[in-house]
Amino acid sequence: MKRIALFCCLLMAVGAVDADAREGEDKMIKNGSKVKFNYVLKVDGEVVDQSGADKPFEYVQGEGKIINGLESRMEGLKPGEKQTIQVPAAEAYGKVNEKAFQEVPKSQLPPEVKPEEGAVLGVVTPEGKTVPVKVAEVKEESIVLNFNHPLAGKDLTFEVNIVEVE
């Protein structure tokens, strides 16, 4: 009789461990999870962006709302976990596209704009949306605009802290 009672206790204990493990898996980031996390983004060791500690970034895993390299590396993380995640340029904003440089005559600029190399200008697309572009070069009669994302060609380092997973 003692053996049966002991065996039943062992089965109940194993069941409790399995339930705890399943609950831990439910809280793990997986496709469809609603995730809240804080982050610090560094490029070449310098902080270029971060979430506010009191306002974590939110996204749904698998919807492609964050860069692919970060999303794929966050799979499996759980609330409370902190991790440094390296994302190569190819899995972030891509390589610098040489075709994304466009030379524009200075005569097309508003008269009040005095372009300087490195300055960011707002360019209106045919759809009426304003996009930031960087002045790559200033020539005598024209300027060269860089339409690449500012982080194109850059490897990214994210320090993430998973706040919540639903």
N, CA and C atoms as an extended XYZ file, in Angstrom:
498
Properties=species:S:1:pos:R:3:atomname:S:1:resname:S:1:resid:I:1 pbc="F F F"
N         0.820       -1.183        0.000 N   MET     1
C         0.000        0.000        0.000 CA  MET     1
C         0.873        1.259        0.000 C   MET     1
N         1.987        1.220        0.765 N   LYS     2
C         2.883        2.379        0.814 CA  LYS     2
C         3.463        2.664       -0.559 C   LYS     2
N         3.793        1.605       -1.314 N   ARG     3
C         4.355        1.790       -2.643 CA  ARG     3
C         3.369        2.510       -3.561 C   ARG     3
N         2.114        2.141       -3.528 N   ILE     4
C         1.101        2.764       -4.372 CA  ILE     4
C         0.963        4.240       -4.010 C   ILE     4
N         0.939        4.565       -2.724 N   ALA     5
C         0.808        5.959       -2.280 CA  ALA     5
C         2.025        6.760       -2.734 C   ALA     5
N         3.206        6.167       -2.607 N   LEU     6
C         4.435        6.842       -3.026 CA  LEU     6
C         4.425        7.060       -4.538 C   LEU     6
N         3.995        6.035       -5.294 N   PHE     7
C         3.925        6.129       -6.749 CA  PHE     7
C         2.945        7.235       -7.172 C   PHE     7
N         1.802        7.322       -6.510 N   CYS     8
C         0.810        8.367       -6.811 CA  CYS     8
C         1.380        9.749       -6.515 C   CYS     8
N         2.100        9.877       -5.400 N   CYS     9
C         2.723       11.165       -5.061 CA  CYS     9
C         3.740       11.560       -6.116 C   CYS     9
N         4.534       10.579       -6.574 N   LEU    10
C         5.519       10.852       -7.603 CA  LEU    10
C         4.849       11.289       -8.900 C   LEU    10
N         3.752       10.627       -9.288 N   LEU    11
C         3.030       11.002      -10.502 CA  LEU    11
C         2.476       12.417      -10.387 C   LEU    11
N         1.948       12.771       -9.242 N   MET    12
C         1.400       14.114       -9.041 CA  MET    12
C         2.522       15.153       -9.117 C   MET    12
N         3.669       14.845       -8.553 N   ALA    13
C         4.801       15.768       -8.580 CA  ALA    13
C         5.280       15.970      -10.013 C   ALA    13
N         5.375       14.892      -10.783 N   VAL    14
C         5.792       14.982      -12.181 CA  VAL    14
C         4.774       15.804      -12.967 C   VAL    14
N         3.503       15.608      -12.711 N   GLY    15
C         2.450       16.384      -13.379 CA  GLY    15
C         2.571       17.862      -13.065 C   GLY    15
N         2.895       18.206      -11.827 N   ALA    16
C         3.047       19.602      -11.429 CA  ALA    16
C         4.249       20.225      -12.145 C   ALA    16
N         5.334       19.467      -12.264 N   VAL    17
C         6.522       19.961      -12.958 CA  VAL    17
C         6.187       20.182      -14.428 C   VAL    17
N         5.467       19.231      -15.046 N   ASP    18
C         5.076       19.389      -16.448 CA  ASP    18
C         4.203       20.624      -16.643 C   ASP    18
N         3.271       20.872      -15.725 N   ALA    19
C         2.395       22.048      -15.819 CA  ALA    19
C         3.215       23.325      -15.709 C   ALA    19
N         4.178       23.347      -14.787 N   ASP    20
C         5.045       24.514      -14.645 CA  ASP    20
C         5.853       24.738      -15.925 C   ASP    20
N         6.343       23.662      -16.504 N   ALA    21
C         7.129       23.773      -17.731 CA  ALA    21
C         6.262       24.305      -18.866 C   ALA    21
N         5.013       23.803      -18.961 N   ARG    22
C         4.106       24.293      -20.001 CA  ARG    22
C         3.794       25.764      -19.789 C   ARG    22
N         3.590       26.186      -18.545 N   GLU    23
C         3.305       27.591      -18.262 CA  GLU    23
C         4.499       28.452      -18.661 C   GLU    23
N         5.721       27.972      -18.394 N   GLY    24
C         6.920       28.698      -18.795 CA  GLY    24
C         7.002       28.832      -20.309 C   GLY    24
N         6.603       27.765      -21.030 N   GLU    25
C         6.593       27.812      -22.490 CA  GLU    25
C         5.570       28.817      -22.986 C   GLU    25
N         4.425       28.929      -22.296 N   ASP    26
C         3.394       29.883      -22.690 CA  ASP    26
C         3.908       31.310      -22.584 C   ASP    26
N         4.801       31.561      -21.645 N   LYS    27
C         5.335       32.903      -21.439 CA  LYS    27
C         6.564       33.176      -22.301 C   LYS    27
N         6.971       32.189      -23.064 N   MET    28
C         8.137       32.320      -23.931 CA  MET    28
C         7.715       33.006      -25.233 C   MET    28
N         8.578       33.862      -25.799 N   ILE    29
C         8.252       34.531      -27.054 CA  ILE    29
C         8.196       33.501      -28.176 C   ILE    29
N         7.028       33.465      -28.827 N   LYS    30
C         6.829       32.579      -29.966 CA  LYS    30
C         5.904       33.290      -30.948 C   LYS    30
N         5.723       32.715      -32.116 N   ASN    31
C         4.892       33.328      -33.141 CA  ASN    31
C         3.514       33.667      -32.568 C   ASN    31
N         3.087       34.912      -32.718 N   GLY    32
C         1.796       35.351      -32.220 CA  GLY    32
C         1.821       35.967      -30.831 C   GLY    32
N         2.951       35.869      -30.129 N   SER    33
C         3.061       36.448      -28.783 CA  SER    33
C         3.033       37.966      -28.855 C   SER    33
N         2.295       38.582      -27.919 N   LYS    34
C         2.350       40.032      -27.761 CA  LYS    34
C         3.484       40.294      -26.774 C   LYS    34
N         4.465       41.084      -27.197 N   VAL    35
C         5.694       41.261      -26.430 CA  VAL    35
C         5.884       42.734      -26.072 C   VAL    35
N         6.298       42.971      -24.831 N   LYS    36
C         6.720       44.299      -24.392 CA  LYS    36
C         8.165       44.156      -23.938 C   LYS    36
N         9.028       45.049      -24.447 N   PHE    37
C        10.423       44.989      -24.042 CA  PHE    37
C        11.053       46.373      -24.062 C   PHE    37
N        12.050       46.537      -23.229 N   ASN    38
C        12.869       47.745      -23.233 CA  ASN    38
C        14.144       47.425      -23.997 C   ASN    38
N        14.702       48.445      -24.635 N   TYR    39
C        15.924       48.210      -25.405 CA  TYR    39
C        16.814       49.435      -25.408 C   TYR    39
N        18.074       49.172      -25.644 N   VAL    40
C        19.066       50.194      -25.960 CA  VAL    40
C        19.705       49.718      -27.258 C   VAL    40
N        19.722       50.586      -28.266 N   LEU    41
C        20.320       50.256      -29.556 CA  LEU    41
C        21.648       50.982      -29.678 C   LEU    41
N        22.692       50.200      -29.944 N   LYS    42
C        24.026       50.774      -30.135 CA  LYS    42
C        24.545       50.446      -31.530 C   LYS    42
N        25.234       51.434      -32.105 N   VAL    43
C        25.925       51.251      -33.376 CA  VAL    43
C        27.360       51.706      -33.149 C   VAL    43
N        28.297       50.826      -33.438 N   ASP    44
C        29.720       51.125      -33.213 CA  ASP    44
C        29.966       51.568      -31.767 C   ASP    44
N        29.259       50.941      -30.820 N   GLY    45
C        29.444       51.218      -29.399 CA  GLY    45
C        28.751       52.472      -28.894 C   GLY    45
N        28.068       53.198      -29.765 N   GLU    46
C        27.417       54.448      -29.393 CA  GLU    46
C        25.894       54.252      -29.355 C   GLU    46
N        25.236       54.746      -28.300 N   VAL    47
C        23.779       54.637      -28.186 CA  VAL    47
C        23.139       55.553      -29.229 C   VAL    47
N        22.271       54.965      -30.082 N   VAL    48
C        21.579       55.750      -31.097 CA  VAL    48
C        20.072       55.799      -30.881 C   VAL    48
N        19.551       54.896      -30.034 N   ASP    49
C        18.117       54.881      -29.749 CA  ASP    49
C        17.884       54.024      -28.511 C   ASP    49
N        16.775       54.302      -27.837 N   GLN    50
C        16.387       53.466      -26.702 CA  GLN    50
C        14.924       53.710      -26.380 C   GLN    50
N        14.319       52.714      -25.750 N   SER    51
C        12.937       52.869      -25.300 CA  SER    51
C        12.967       53.575      -23.953 C   SER    51
N        11.854       54.170      -23.610 N   GLY    52
C        11.757       54.760      -22.279 CA  GLY    52
C        11.530       53.654      -21.266 C   GLY    52
N        12.190       53.731      -20.135 N   ALA    53
C        12.073       52.674      -19.118 CA  ALA    53
C        10.622       52.478      -18.688 C   ALA    53
N         9.829       53.557      -18.687 N   ASP    54
C         8.436       53.467      -18.261 CA  ASP    54
C         7.484       53.205      -19.430 C   ASP    54
N         8.001       53.129      -20.650 N   LYS    55
C         7.161       52.872      -21.821 CA  LYS    55
C         7.847       51.866      -22.736 C   LYS    55
N         7.730       50.571      -22.409 N   PRO    56
C         8.384       49.555      -23.235 CA  PRO    56
C         7.815       49.531      -24.659 C   PRO    56
N         8.644       49.085      -25.590 N   PHE    57
C         8.225       48.911      -26.976 CA  PHE    57
C         7.330       47.679      -27.047 C   PHE    57
N         6.268       47.727      -27.846 N   GLU    58
C         5.344       46.595      -27.984 CA  GLU    58
C         5.272       46.151      -29.438 C   GLU    58
N         5.176       44.844      -29.640 N   TYR    59
C         4.985       44.287      -30.978 CA  TYR    59
C         4.406       42.888      -30.839 C   TYR    59
N         3.961       42.317      -31.959 N   VAL    60
C         3.495       40.931      -31.982 CA  VAL    60
C         4.504       40.123      -32.784 C   VAL    60
N         5.050       39.086      -32.150 N   GLN    61
C         6.063       38.237      -32.780 CA  GLN    61
C         5.506       37.614      -34.060 C   GLN    61
N         6.260       37.749      -35.135 N   GLY    62
C         5.883       37.132      -36.400 CA  GLY    62
C         5.156       38.053      -37.356 C   GLY    62
N         4.793       39.262      -36.919 N   GLU    63
C         4.090       40.193      -37.804 CA  GLU    63
C         5.039       41.061      -38.629 C   GLU    63
N         6.352       40.958      -38.373 N   GLY    64
C         7.317       41.711      -39.158 CA  GLY    64
C         7.324       43.202      -38.867 C   GLY    64
N         6.936       43.589      -37.667 N   LYS    65
C         6.889       45.021      -37.312 CA  LYS    65
C         8.219       45.531      -36.758 C   LYS    65
N         9.134       44.621      -36.466 N   ILE    66
C        10.485       45.007      -36.061 CA  ILE    66
C        11.449       44.340      -37.040 C   ILE    66
N        12.706       44.768      -37.042 N   ILE    67
C        13.652       44.214      -38.008 CA  ILE    67
C        13.789       42.701      -37.818 C   ILE    67
N        13.923       42.008      -38.941 N   ASN    68
C        13.941       40.541      -38.942 CA  ASN    68
C        14.995       39.942      -38.022 C   ASN    68
N        16.188       40.495      -38.076 N   GLY    69
C        17.285       39.932      -37.278 CA  GLY    69
C        17.033       40.004      -35.792 C   GLY    69
N        16.371       41.063      -35.330 N   LEU    70
C        16.042       41.184      -33.913 CA  LEU    70
C        14.893       40.241      -33.562 C   LEU    70
N        13.865       40.242      -34.385 N   GLU    71
C        12.694       39.406      -34.112 CA  GLU    71
C        13.075       37.929      -34.016 C   GLU    71
N        13.869       37.452      -34.948 N   SER    72
C        14.237       36.029      -34.935 CA  SER    72
C        15.082       35.668      -33.716 C   SER    72
N        15.921       36.588      -33.258 N   ARG    73
C        16.790       36.309      -32.114 CA  ARG    73
C        16.070       36.450      -30.775 C   ARG    73
N        14.878       37.060      -30.778 N   MET    74
C        14.123       37.184      -29.529 CA  MET    74
C        13.229       35.966      -29.282 C   MET    74
N        13.035       35.154      -30.310 N   GLU    75
C        12.236       33.932      -30.191 CA  GLU    75
C        12.770       33.091      -29.032 C   GLU    75
N        11.877       32.683      -28.129 N   GLY    76
C        12.261       31.822      -27.017 CA  GLY    76
C        12.608       32.558      -25.731 C   GLY    76
N        12.772       33.881      -25.785 N   LEU    77
C        13.068       34.624      -24.553 CA  LEU    77
C        11.821       34.712      -23.681 C   LEU    77
N        12.026       34.917      -22.385 N   LYS    78
C        10.932       34.960      -21.410 CA  LYS    78
C        10.963       36.270      -20.631 C   LYS    78
N         9.837       36.627      -20.009 N   PRO    79
C         9.814       37.843      -19.195 CA  PRO    79
C        10.933       37.837      -18.152 C   PRO    79
N        11.568       38.982      -17.983 N   GLY    80
C        12.669       39.113      -17.019 CA  GLY    80
C        14.031       38.845      -17.615 C   GLY    80
N        14.062       38.213      -18.784 N   GLU    81
C        15.354       37.925      -19.404 CA  GLU    81
C        15.952       39.188      -20.009 C   GLU    81
N        17.257       39.318      -19.847 N   LYS    82
C        18.014       40.413      -20.451 CA  LYS    82
C        19.041       39.762      -21.363 C   LYS    82
N        19.211       40.350      -22.539 N   GLN    83
C        20.159       39.757      -23.474 CA  GLN    83
C        20.715       40.832      -24.402 C   GLN    83
N        21.974       40.651      -24.781 N   THR    84
C        22.580       41.494      -25.793 CA  THR    84
C        22.481       40.740      -27.105 C   THR    84
N        21.870       41.380      -28.104 N   ILE    85
C        21.608       40.729      -29.387 CA  ILE    85
C        22.333       41.489      -30.494 C   ILE    85
N        23.193       40.763      -31.218 N   GLN    86
C        23.926       41.330      -32.348 CA  GLN    86
C        23.129       41.055      -33.625 C   GLN    86
N        22.870       42.094      -34.409 N   VAL    87
C        22.151       41.933      -35.670 CA  VAL    87
C        23.021       42.489      -36.791 C   VAL    87
N        23.476       41.616      -37.699 N   PRO    88
C        24.303       42.103      -38.810 CA  PRO    88
C        23.474       42.971      -39.755 C   PRO    88
N        24.145       43.879      -40.449 N   ALA    89
C        23.474       44.831      -41.344 CA  ALA    89
C        22.510       44.146      -42.311 C   ALA    89
N        22.910       43.004      -42.852 N   ALA    90
C        22.067       42.302      -43.827 CA  ALA    90
C        20.718       41.887      -43.243 C   ALA    90
N        20.643       41.706      -41.911 N   GLU    91
C        19.388       41.309      -41.267 CA  GLU    91
C        18.726       42.478      -40.546 C   GLU    91
N        19.265       43.676      -40.783 N   ALA    92
C        18.706       44.882      -40.163 CA  ALA    92
C        18.145       45.766      -41.274 C   ALA    92
N        18.881       46.798      -41.656 N   TYR    93
C        18.423       47.720      -42.695 CA  TYR    93
C        19.120       47.491      -44.025 C   TYR    93
N        19.842       46.392      -44.132 N   GLY    94
C        20.486       46.029      -45.378 CA  GLY    94
C        21.788       46.759      -45.630 C   GLY    94
N        22.399       46.411      -46.731 N   LYS    95
C        23.646       47.052      -47.148 CA  LYS    95
C        23.317       48.408      -47.760 C   LYS    95
N        24.320       49.253      -47.851 N   VAL    96
C        24.148       50.542      -48.518 CA  VAL    96
C        23.924       50.270      -50.006 C   VAL    96
N        22.829       50.808      -50.526 N   ASN    97
C        22.479       50.632      -51.934 CA  ASN    97
C        22.990       51.839      -52.711 C   ASN    97
N        23.955       51.622      -53.579 N   GLU    98
C        24.552       52.720      -54.343 CA  GLU    98
C        23.527       53.388      -55.267 C   GLU    98
N        22.476       52.657      -55.643 N   LYS    99
C        21.437       53.231      -56.505 CA  LYS    99
C        20.524       54.191      -55.736 C   LYS    99
N        20.663       54.233      -54.416 N   ALA   100
C        19.831       55.111      -53.586 CA  ALA   100
C        20.443       56.506      -53.428 C   ALA   100
N        21.504       56.785      -54.170 N   PHE   101
C        22.101       58.115      -54.187 CA  PHE   101
C        21.592       58.827      -55.436 C   PHE   101
N        21.145       60.060      -55.249 N   GLN   102
C        20.600       60.801      -56.385 CA  GLN   102
C        21.153       62.219      -56.392 C   GLN   102
N        21.625       62.621      -57.556 N   GLU   103
C        22.139       63.979      -57.698 CA  GLU   103
C        20.993       64.905      -58.109 C   GLU   103
N        20.885       66.036      -57.402 N   VAL   104
C        19.797       66.988      -57.622 CA  VAL   104
C        20.404       68.374      -57.841 C   VAL   104
N        19.952       69.084      -58.878 N   PRO   105
C        20.450       70.446      -59.084 CA  PRO   105
C        20.047       71.354      -57.912 C   PRO   105
N        20.940       72.214      -57.498 N   LYS   106
C        20.651       73.145      -56.396 CA  LYS   106
C        19.468       74.045      -56.738 C   LYS   106
N        19.246       74.279      -58.025 N   SER   107
C        18.143       75.143      -58.453 CA  SER   107
C        16.774       74.567      -58.071 C   SER   107
N        16.706       73.247      -57.774 N   GLN   108
C        15.442       72.625      -57.371 CA  GLN   108
C        15.162       72.770      -55.879 C   GLN   108
N        16.133       73.284      -55.143 N   LEU   109
C        15.960       73.457      -53.700 CA  LEU   109
C        15.285       74.791      -53.410 C   LEU   109
N        14.509       74.851      -52.328 N   PRO   110
C        13.964       76.153      -51.927 CA  PRO   110
C        15.122       77.113      -51.641 C   PRO   110
N        14.959       78.415      -51.932 N   PRO   111
C        16.069       79.366      -51.786 CA  PRO   111
C        16.630       79.457      -50.369 C   PRO   111
N        15.799       79.196      -49.363 N   GLU   112
C        16.270       79.307      -47.976 CA  GLU   112
C        17.122       78.111      -47.533 C   GLU   112
N        17.134       77.036      -48.328 N   VAL   113
C        17.905       75.834      -47.966 CA  VAL   113
C        19.346       75.997      -48.437 C   VAL   113
N        20.254       75.940      -47.483 N   LYS   114
C        21.698       75.995      -47.762 CA  LYS   114
C        22.288       74.642      -47.363 C   LYS   114
N        22.339       73.692      -48.286 N   PRO   115
C        22.746       72.326      -47.939 CA  PRO   115
C        24.196       72.207      -47.499 C   PRO   115
N        24.388       71.384      -46.488 N   GLU   116
C        25.725       71.051      -46.006 CA  GLU   116
C        25.844       69.538      -45.970 C   GLU   116
N        27.032       69.046      -46.231 N   GLU   117
C        27.266       67.608      -46.179 CA  GLU   117
C        26.907       67.084      -44.791 C   GLU   117
N        26.134       65.994      -44.758 N   GLY   118
C        25.713       65.387      -43.492 CA  GLY   118
C        24.373       65.894      -42.991 C   GLY   118
N        23.886       67.001      -43.547 N   ALA   119
C        22.588       67.542      -43.119 CA  ALA   119
C        21.462       66.603      -43.573 C   ALA   119
N        20.372       66.621      -42.848 N   VAL   120
C        19.202       65.823      -43.203 CA  VAL   120
C        18.114       66.774      -43.697 C   VAL   120
N        17.600       66.476      -44.886 N   LEU   121
C        16.532       67.276      -45.479 CA  LEU   121
C        15.268       66.436      -45.579 C   LEU   121
N        14.132       67.103      -45.590 N   GLY   122
C        12.859       66.415      -45.809 CA  GLY   122
C        12.494       66.515      -47.276 C   GLY   122
N        12.284       65.370      -47.916 N   VAL   123
C        11.921       65.327      -49.322 CA  VAL   123
C        10.497       64.785      -49.418 C   VAL   123
N         9.675       65.450      -50.203 N   VAL   124
C         8.279       65.027      -50.365 CA  VAL   124
C         8.196       64.054      -51.537 C   VAL   124
N         7.624       62.883      -51.264 N   THR   125
C         7.465       61.857      -52.300 CA  THR   125
C         6.265       62.209      -53.186 C   THR   125
N         6.130       61.548      -54.333 N   PRO   126
C         4.958       61.784      -55.188 CA  PRO   126
C         3.624       61.506      -54.467 C   PRO   126
N         3.678       60.658      -53.426 N   GLU   127
C         2.470       60.342      -52.649 CA  GLU   127
C         2.181       61.392      -51.583 C   GLU   127
N         3.064       62.400      -51.478 N   GLY   128
C         2.866       63.470      -50.508 CA  GLY   128
C         3.465       63.207      -49.140 C   GLY   128
N         4.193       62.126      -49.001 N   LYS   129
C         4.830       61.767      -47.718 CA  LYS   129
C         6.218       62.405      -47.651 C   LYS   129
N         6.567       62.970      -46.507 N   THR   130
C         7.899       63.549      -46.331 CA  THR   130
C         8.833       62.491      -45.748 C   THR   130
N         9.973       62.282      -46.423 N   VAL   131
C        10.965       61.313      -45.951 CA  VAL   131
C        12.296       62.025      -45.727 C   VAL   131
N        13.017       61.626      -44.675 N   PRO   132
C        14.320       62.246      -44.437 CA  PRO   132
C        15.379       61.662      -45.368 C   PRO   132
N        16.206       62.521      -45.918 N   VAL   133
C        17.339       62.089      -46.741 CA  VAL   133
C        18.569       62.856      -46.282 C   VAL   133
N        19.690       62.215      -46.415 N   LYS   134
C        20.943       62.821      -45.962 CA  LYS   134
C        21.699       63.404      -47.161 C   LYS   134
N        22.267       64.581      -46.958 N   VAL   135
C        23.097       65.194      -47.994 CA  VAL   135
C        24.455       64.484      -47.936 C   VAL   135
N        24.760       63.729      -48.998 N   ALA   136
C        26.001       62.964      -49.040 CA  ALA   136
C        27.167       63.798      -49.552 C   ALA   136
N        26.855       64.746      -50.443 N   GLU   137
C        27.924       65.546      -51.042 CA  GLU   137
C        27.320       66.846      -51.571 C   GLU   137
N        28.079       67.926      -51.443 N   VAL   138
C        27.670       69.223      -51.998 CA  VAL   138
C        28.655       69.569      -53.113 C   VAL   138
N        28.110       69.758      -54.308 N   LYS   139
C        28.927       70.140      -55.465 CA  LYS   139
C        28.600       71.591      -55.815 C   LYS   139
N        29.277       72.109      -56.797 N   GLU   140
C        29.072       73.509      -57.175 CA  GLU   140
C        27.631       73.789      -57.596 C   GLU   140
N        27.084       72.963      -58.479 N   GLU   141
C        25.747       73.217      -59.016 CA  GLU   141
C        24.697       72.207      -58.561 C   GLU   141
N        25.101       71.229      -57.778 N   SER   142
C        24.156       70.181      -57.367 CA  SER   142
C        24.515       69.636      -55.990 C   SER   142
N        23.624       68.814      -55.488 N   ILE   143
C        23.902       68.073      -54.250 CA  ILE   143
C        23.583       66.608      -54.514 C   ILE   143
N        24.243       65.730      -53.781 N   VAL   144
C        23.983       64.302      -53.879 CA  VAL   144
C        23.242       63.902      -52.607 C   VAL   144
N        22.034       63.339      -52.810 N   LEU   145
C        21.211       62.914      -51.679 CA  LEU   145
C        21.308       61.411      -51.502 C   LEU   145
N        21.363       60.968      -50.256 N   ASN   146
C        21.435       59.557      -49.904 CA  ASN   146
C        20.068       59.145      -49.365 C   ASN   146
N        19.346       58.332      -50.132 N   PHE   147
C        18.012       57.879      -49.745 CA  PHE   147
C        18.037       56.575      -48.942 C   PHE   147
N        19.223       56.043      -48.651 N   ASN   148
C        19.326       54.840      -47.814 CA  ASN   148
C        18.841       55.162      -46.404 C   ASN   148
N        18.371       54.136      -45.694 N   HIS   149
C        18.053       54.298      -44.274 CA  HIS   149
C        19.348       54.715      -43.565 C   HIS   149
N        19.259       55.600      -42.566 N   PRO   150
C        20.480       56.040      -41.871 CA  PRO   150
C        21.308       54.907      -41.266 C   PRO   150
N        20.677       53.773      -40.963 N   LEU   151
C        21.414       52.650      -40.379 CA  LEU   151
C        21.759       51.562      -41.396 C   LEU   151
N        21.529       51.839      -42.687 N   ALA   152
C        21.914       50.870      -43.724 CA  ALA   152
C        23.429       50.662      -43.665 C   ALA   152
N        23.837       49.413      -43.797 N   GLY   153
C        25.258       49.085      -43.777 CA  GLY   153
C        25.852       48.985      -42.384 C   GLY   153
N        25.031       49.149      -41.371 N   LYS   154
C        25.521       49.131      -39.982 CA  LYS   154
C        25.085       47.850      -39.268 C   LYS   154
N        26.022       47.251      -38.522 N   ASP   155
C        25.681       46.158      -37.623 CA  ASP   155
C        25.098       46.788      -36.359 C   ASP   155
N        24.046       46.197      -35.826 N   LEU   156
C        23.348       46.753      -34.675 CA  LEU   156
C        23.537       45.882      -33.443 C   LEU   156
N        23.620       46.511      -32.289 N   THR   157
C        23.679       45.801      -31.012 CA  THR   157
C        22.515       46.278      -30.168 C   THR   157
N        21.631       45.346      -29.828 N   PHE   158
C        20.487       45.649      -28.975 CA  PHE   158
C        20.717       45.041      -27.603 C   PHE   158
N        20.507       45.829      -26.569 N   GLU   159
C        20.447       45.308      -25.206 CA  GLU   159
C        18.963       45.297      -24.871 C   GLU   159
N        18.382       44.094      -24.762 N   VAL   160
C        16.947       43.982      -24.539 CA  VAL   160
C        16.649       43.452      -23.147 C   VAL   160
N        15.514       43.881      -22.625 N   ASN   161
C        14.989       43.396      -21.354 CA  ASN   161
C        13.524       43.086      -21.610 C   ASN   161
N        13.176       41.804      -21.558 N   ILE   162
C        11.810       41.381      -21.849 CA  ILE   162
C        10.936       41.699      -20.629 C   ILE   162
N         9.934       42.543      -20.833 N   VAL   163
C         9.063       43.000      -19.743 CA  VAL   163
C         7.845       42.079      -19.610 C   VAL   163
N         7.213       41.756      -20.744 N   GLU   164
C         5.968       40.985      -20.691 CA  GLU   164
C         5.786       40.188      -21.978 C   GLU   164
N         5.243       38.991      -21.843 N   VAL   165
C         4.909       38.156      -22.998 CA  VAL   165
C         3.509       37.598      -22.755 C   VAL   165
N         2.616       37.861      -23.697 N   GLU   166
C         1.233       37.337      -23.594 CA  GLU   166
C         0.968       36.364      -24.716 C   GLU   166
